[in-house]
Amino acid sequence: MKLRALSLCVFACTACAFDIDDFFDQVDNALTASAFHDNLRVRLSGTLDLEIYHFEQPAPGLIDSSIDTLFNPRLILFLDAQVGSHIYFFSQSRLDRGFDPSDHGAQVRLDEYALRVTPWDDGRFTLQIGKFATVVGNWVPRHLPWENPFINAPIVYENVTPIRDKSAPFSVFDFVYGFYYYQKYAFNPVIWGPSYASGISVSGRLDRFDYAVEMKNASLSSRPESWSVTETGFEYPTFSGRVGFRPNEAWNFGLSASEGPYFRREAEATLPPGRDIGDYREFVIGQDASFAWRHLQVWVEFYEARFQVPRVGNADTLAYYVEAKYKFTPQLFAAIRWNQQLFDDVSDPSGGSIRWSEDLARIDLAAGYRFTSHTQLKLQYSYQHETTGQGNDNHLVAAQLTTRF
């Protein structure tokens, strides 16, 4: 009897999964349209993410919440339009509680929109203009909820540092200890998530090499409200690029670089006399690699960054992560990621030196299960340890249910 009951339960779940897949296939057909003998194709798609976080205060990373348990729903809509084989337009809009998880009210944003032109079929050259994710590194192409094995981003994309873009520090001590006097969102990471800044890019693939170069209106560390061209113009552009090499199907290596001013316009009044925003820049050098073999995928990124800080000098940091994902079955996977960020010293007025932020180490563990080709559940545990200074710890437990259509 028990075996029969279990068999019936499995059969019912399988039948339900097929019903769900069939429903979403019908939705996909309804949201896809074509015209002019299929020369114009338009598709609307999206994901609905239901996230819950439990953590210790202060909230880790870019989470903006004063409560320990946070529910964070998010609706993402994608619009893709293809004209012939050479012109492509895409956009991404969101309904959520903020670009990063927060306890704020609901808001609607247009995060991405871009026009892409590829004149030749072999992909040797592509021109793109609009508001879109940075070309730097190898995490950004897989940062969306369905592709990311984890719920959060690697430490280099979300750990806030003493760098602030809205005001310059008054002294070295104001720079180093400003965390105690300002809210967390006054500060910036090395790279703020996927960095959807506005601009233009050229990219392509030549045999085993691929390249991408972009000019954006804001630096990699800039906050989301700086990414819109109506908020930040091109008076102080940032230039970034990546060159990749694929020796075979398993390996992919990349070298990235970026350079540009990181202060917002309102910071100009706080700069030393005779200086302007263009005098203080963020420099980033990145190395990345990925490997795929059967059920195993591995990604690695290293970033060396330098910020030119008024009244302080050069503030240098190194951040990296190593991430692995293994598929046990087509539906079940697990992932592990080791992150670390190290900070150099800056000179203090007494002639000595002081570390400009505390070194951090974090391990992320995640497991995911795809019930159908449209529904996925992820669970994650993260442990972050301050390896210098007071040695503060933070534990994070999170779950994310994603439905795509």
N, C-alpha and C positions, 0 to 999 in steps of 0.2 A: 504493500500500500504506500509506504513512504517513497519507494522508487517511482511508483506511478505518479504520485503527487509532485515529486521533483520534476519528472519528465513533463508533466502538464504545465508546470510553472515556467520551465525553460521554453517550451513551445509557445506559451502565451507572450512571453517577453520578446521572442523572436518575431512573432506575428505583429506585435505592437511596433517593433523597430521597422519592419517592412512598411507598415501603415504610415509611420512618421516619414520615412524616406519618400514614399509615394506622394504624400502631401507636399513636402518641400520641393519635389520635382515638379509638381503642378504649379507651385508658387513661382519657381524659377522660370518656367515657360511663360507664365502670365507677366513676369517682369522683364521679359526679353522681347525686343521688337526689331524688325529689319525693314528696309525699304530700298527702292531703286535697285532691284535685283540683287539684294544682299550687299550692295556697296556701302550702305549705311546700316550699322548695327549698334543698338543701344541696349544696355543691360543695367538694371538696378538691383543691387544686392546689399547684404549687410550682415552684421552680427549683433546679437543681444547678449551682453555679459552681465552676470550677477555675481558680484564679488563680496566676500566678507573677510575682514582682517581682524586679528587680535594681536596686540603688541604692547610693549612697555613704553612709557613716556620718558623722554621726548620721542615722538613718533619717528621711526627710521626713514632714511631716504627722503623722497619728495612727498611722502604722505603728510597731508596737512589736516590734522585732527587733534583736538584736545581730549577726546574720549578714547578709551582703550580698545573698544570693539566698534568697527566701522563697517557699515553696509554701503556698498558702492555700485549701483547699477549703471550700465552704459549701453546706449544704442548707437551703433555706427552704421552709416549708410554710404555705399559706394555707388558712384555713377560712372560707367565706362561707355565710351562712344568711339567706334572705329569707322573711319571714312576711307574706303579702299584698303590698301595694304600699307600705306605710308603715313597716314595721319591718325593720331590717337589722342583722345581727351579723357582725363579722369578727375574725379573729385571725391573728397571724403568729408562728410559732415557728422557731427556728434551731438547727442543729447545726453548729458551726464552732469556730475556735480563738480566739474572742473577738469582741466586737462590731466592733472594728477589726482589720485584718490584724496577726497576731502569730505568734511562734514558740512560743506556749504550747500546752498540751494541749487536747483536745477538751472542749467544754461544750455543754449544751443550755439554751436560754432561751426564755421567752415574751416576745417583744419588744412585741407589740401585741395588744390585745383591746378591743373597744368595741362598745357598743350604740347604734344610730342610729335616731332616730324622725323621720319626715317626715310631718306631719299632712296637708299639702295637696299635690296632684299637681303644682302649678306650681313647687314647690321654693322658695317664698318663705321657708320657715323649716325648719330642721333642728336637732334637739337631739342631742348626742352625749356619751356619758359612758364613761370607761374610760382606757386607756393607748394613746396614739396620737400620730402625728407632728404637729409644730407647724403652725399655719395661716400662719405668717410666710413671706413671699417666694414665688418661683415655681420654685425648684429642688426643693423637697421633693416636690411631686406627681410628679416624674420621677426620683427618686433611686434607685429599685430597678434592679438590673443590666440588665434587659431594656429599660427606657426610657432609662436614662442613656447618652448617646453615649460617655462616658468611663468609665474604671475607677474613678477616684477622685472626690472632691468638689471644688468650688471652694475657693479658699484660705480664705475666711472661715469655712467649715464644718470646717476641719481643721488650720489653722495654730495650734499652741499658742503662747500668749503668756505673759509673766511672771505673769499672774493665776493664783493658786492658791486652791482652794476648801476645802482641808482645814486650812490654817493661815494666819494673818495674818503679813505681813512684820514683822521687828523694826525695820527702818529703811528709808530710801529705797534704800540700797546693797544691802541684803538683797533688796529687791524687784526692782531692776534686774538684779543679777548673780546672782540665785538659780539661774539656769539652770546655773551651773557647780557647784552644790553639791547639787542635788536631781535625782532622776530625772525624765525628760520627762513621765511620766504624773502627776506632781504638779501639772501646769499645765493650763490650760484655753484653748480657742479662744473666739472671740466666740459662735459657735453650734456645738454639738457634733453634727455630722451632722444627721439629721432630728429630733433632740430628741424622743424617744418618752416624754415625761413623762406623768404621770397627771393627769386632771382632767376638766373639762367644757367643752363649746364649744357655741355657737349660730352658725349660718351660713345663708346663703340667697342667692337671686338676685332682684333687682327690676329688670325691664326690662334696661337695659344695665349695671347696677351689680350687684356681688356683695360680700358682707360675711362676715366670720368673726371671732368674738371667743372667747377661751379663758381659763380660769383653770386653771393647772397648779401642781403641787406643787414644781416646781424651775425654775430660770432657764434661758434658752436656752443658756448656757455650761456647764450642769451635766453631769457625767459620767454614763455609762449606769447605773452602780450607784445613782445618785440618783433615777432615774426611777420606780422602783417605790414605791407608796404605803406599803408595809410598811417601806421604808428611810427615806423622807422623807415626813412627813405634810404637812398643809396649814396648819401654824402660820405659815409665812411664804410665802404664795402669790405666784406670778408671773402678771401679766395681760398678754396679747398680743392683737393683732388685725391685720386687714388689710382694706382697702377696695379693690375693683378696679373698673375701668371698661373696657368693651369698646365702642369707637366703631363697630367693624365686625368682620367675621370675621377680618381679618388681624392686628389690633392688640389688645393687652391691657396695661393699665397698672395698677400697684398701689402702694399706700402702706401700710407696715407699721410697727408700734410695739410695744415690749415693755418692761416694767419689773418688777423683782423682786429680792429678796436672792439673792446667789450663793454665800455661804458654807454649807458643811455644818455639822452640829451639832458635830462634834469640833473645829471651829475656834473655838468660843466661848471656850475657855480661853486662847486666844492674843490675843484682842481687848483693846484698851485698857480700863482699869477703868471701870465704869459704862456700857459699851457692849454691845449685843447684835447678833445677826445681822441683825436688821431695819434697823439703822442704815447698812448698807453694801449698795448696790444696783447692779445692772446696768441701764443704760438703752440701748435700741437703737432707732434710727430707720432704716427701710429703704425704698428706692424700687426698683421693678422694672418691666420692660417686656419684652414678647415680640412677635415678628412672624413671620408665616408666609406664604409666597407660593410656590406651586407646589412645587418641590423644596427650597426654602431655609427654614430656621428659625433665628431669632436670639433669644437671651435676654440680658438685662442685669440686674444687681443691684448696688445701692450700699447700703452699710451704714455708719452712723456710730454708734459705741458709746462709752459712758462707764462706767467702773468707779469706784466710790467705794472707795478703798483706805486701810485704817487706817495712820496714821503717814506717809502719802504725800500724800493728796488725790485729786483727780480725774485718772484716767488715760484719755486719749482716743485713739481709733484710727479710721481710715477704711479700709474694705476694699471692693473691687469686682471684678467680672469681666464680660467680654463674651464670649459664646459663640455660635458659628455651626455649624450642621450642614447638609450638602448631600447629598441622595440622587442619586447618579449613575444608579442603576437601583433597582428595588424591593428588590434584595438588597444592593447595595453603597453605603456611605455614608462620608463623612469629616467630621471635626469639628476645630475649632480654638478654643482658649479662652485669653484673656489675663487674668491675675489680678494684682492688686497690693494690698498692705496697707501703710499708712503710719501711723506712730506719732508722737504729740505729745511734748512735753517735760514733765517734772515738776520741781518745785523740789528742790534739794539743800540740806543744812544750811548750806552756806557762803553761801547767798543766790543762787547761780547756778541753772542748769537743766541737766537731763540727759535725753536721749531714753530713754524707758522700754523700748524694744525696737528692734531694727534693722529698717528698711524692707525689704520683700521684693517681688520681681517674679517671676512664673512664667508660662511658656507651656506649654500642653498641646496635643499633636497626637495625633489618634486616627483609626483607620480600622476599619470594621466590615463584616462580611459575614454575611448570614443565609442559611445553607445551605438551611434549610426554615423553616416558620413556627414551629418548635419549637427550632431550634438556631442559635446565633449565636457568632461569634468576633470579638473586639476586640483590637487592638494599640494601644499607647500609648507615646509618648515625652514626658517632661516635663523642662524645664530651669528650675531655680530659682536666682535670683541675689539675694544680699543687697546691696541698692543703697546701704546706708550701712555704717559700721563696717568690718570686715575684708573685706567683699565675698566671703563664702564662696559656693561654687556647689554644686549637687547635681543629678546626672543620674539620672533614673528611666526604666527600660524595663519595660513590663508587658504581659501577655497575659491574656485572660479568655475562657474557653469556657463558654457558658451553654446549658443545656438546660432548657426549661420544659415542664411537663406539667399 
